[in-house]
Amino acid sequence: MLDDNVLRREDRRANSTGRPEDRGPYPKEAAAPSDGFTSKLARELASDLLERFCRYVRIDTQSRRDRSGSPSTPGQMVLGRMLVEELLAAGLEDVQLDENGYVTATLRRNVDSPAPVIGVLAHLDTTPDAPGGGVQPIVHRGYDGGVIELPNGETVLDPRQMPELQEKRGHDIVTASGDTLLGADDKAGVAEVMAAVAYLASHPELPRPTLRVAFTPDEEIGAGASLLDLDGFGAYCAYTLDGSERGELQDETFSALEAVVTVQGVDVHPGQATGKLVNALRLASRIVSLLPVDTLTPETTSDREGFIHVYELNGTPAKATFRAILRDFDDDALRRHLALLEMTAHQVTDPEPRARLAIEIREQYQNMRRHLERVPNVLAAAEAAIRAEGIEPVRRPIRGGTDGSRLSEMGLPTPNVFTGGHEYHSVREWTSVQDMAAAAATIVHLAEAWTRPEYAATGEGRARAAAPAALSPAENRSNPRS
Ligand SMILES: [Zn+2]
């Protein structure tokens, strides 16, 4: 069941570290509670899931920031085509890969009761911020709780620095070989969605609403949701599988602004500059230096605190520009951060009437919470599904955005669900097979939850959500765009 290469590598490692011989893929005695699986269903899903995961991570799908089209890189199309084949093989319908690199498919409902169309999403790309080609997954079976040394780049996973790894004793941990990403962000999510819908398709006795699957390109460069055809997708709500620790359910992201501050000065030959030169570069630097350093920066804030992060500064005496991102969970606080930036800029440039100041503000994404509050059944169903897997859900705000923040804003309420992956965007990235299996099992439970009347037909203004699947996709959406 496992990829040959994975097994060979793992045998070698097990022998070299004196660990017991490999036990093979999920043997019968794994039914013992110590094997880390949260349910029989999770254990049943694990082999197919791991096989898919190891196949997907080998495809280089790193996205690129300076994109001229969608997707930004051809590897994402390669993975997209592979998924199309696999979705067809699993028996899904309407399987499509569009010219922008979006894979969509439908698994039809098998209940007569009214149930809304539910979306499940994951992203195809991996981050451009660390090497992403030539990924060699290694499965460390029955993790003993010690330091994991990877073969390349002297990369080490030390549980003393990774409290989450500490808790995975007995799990099967997957890493890369030390000098690349693993790509669990978000191929763990892709594999979980694939394993879950394939399982549902082959188990018609399990009740399900119509499920719409989407795999999106270029999430890591902030463009994942923008070209998804929501009317064509036709879901009432959706879930991204793009979180981390087991049990996480994320219903809050930052609200996000970008500010581009430009100062125009007066450039004169320095030999003849007396009383004439107005140095834009110095003025811009001064603005930056007057911004708070002990608070309101990414490095001095945590949890629910926001920040102003200056990440680029360049210029000449004639013209200087810096860029900053502003983040907060609270929109009023975000406006205060912006006001502080504007005030500081004016404080520096106003005394010099020959300087000109321009501040350009771009809204990047919004906290998804306000959109999710209107449809409490969306989170309630997810919590019920996570609990059905024997896990207590953990609501945790994301200090960043997801495809879901943009989708929620576009009218498709989309919270984020855990995948089991950790140390994202680094060569130390790792995931637990048991936790990935728990996420896949959660999707199976989620499907069942949405056939229950308490989620499918609750709340005022959501009559459309409970409409029969025969309605057109557009009618089945909760908050159509105006
Ligand atoms: Zn991700």
Boltz pocket constraint, residues with backbone or C-beta under 6 A from the ligand:
constraints:
  - pocket:
      binder: B
      contacts: [[A, 123], [A, 185], [A, 186], [A, 219], [A, 242]]
      max_distance: 6.0
